[in-house]
Amino acid sequence: MRRPEKRLGLVQTRRIEARYSRQLRYIANQIGKIVNGWFPPDSEFDLWDVAGLQDALLRYSQRIRPWAKATAARMSAEIASRERRNWSRHSMKLGKGMQREINNAPIGQTLQNFMNEQVELITSLPIEAGQRVHKLALENRSSGVRASELAKEIMKTGHVTESRAALIARTETTRVASALTMTRALHVGSESYIWRTAGDSDVRPSHKKLNGKVFRWDDPPECDPGHHAHPGMIWNCRCYPEPIIPDF
């Protein structure tokens, strides 16, 4: 596959995403083991049992919080390092004054905000799994689904959580990269950017229409029906903003 040309704003996050995804899917796998071990096969499901499971998953959510902080910090730091190198590759064209401004951009608060959001997303995985089981149990009470059928659906909770974990990893790595690019660009006086896609067959049609067009940082375009966002800042988006820098 043709390697994308090196552009300002293009931060390669695929390897970081893959590693982050593996880490989150491990948590999803542990959640699946907790859920599957809670109910014996072909057993009757009682809402009291489900409440106990939810409590166990809540405790697990609290227990993994320190791990979530460390994992989110590593992911954010790796992306920040690549984003800074990306700017450095282009800095020779900008002049020493602009280079100083780039290096002094206040990205610390942006990173901290994203790390906090990552921790909440990671620790929400067990809680969402518990909510899913609770909903299934309630639906069973009203519809009279057989215990064996309900068990099959409950046992899928781990796989559902794995899918959710993969989506978080895919979305959040590009979101952090785009947000850091935006923060640094605004600091050096950029008012707008060029929307760039990943340039492959997986790019969704609505984003292909935006490719190569100029947008203002303070006015994100409608990239999906009813949703306005900058490139890389909406779910499953691998696009990125190419900043337009004054006198660059």
Buried (B, 14 or more C-beta within 10 A) or exposed (E): EEEBEEBBBBBBBEEBBEBBBEBBBEBBBBBBEBBBEBBEEEEEBEEEBBEEBBEBBBEBBEEBEEBBBEBBBBBBEBBBEBBBEBBEEBBEEBEEEBBEBBEEBEBEEBBEEBBEBBBEBBBBBBBBBBEBBBEBBEEBEEEEBEBEEBBEBBBBBBEBBBEBBBBBBBBBBBBBBBBBBBBBBBBBEBBBBBBBBBBEEEBBEEBEEBBEEEBEBEEBBEBBEEEEBBBBBBBEBBBBBBBBBEEE
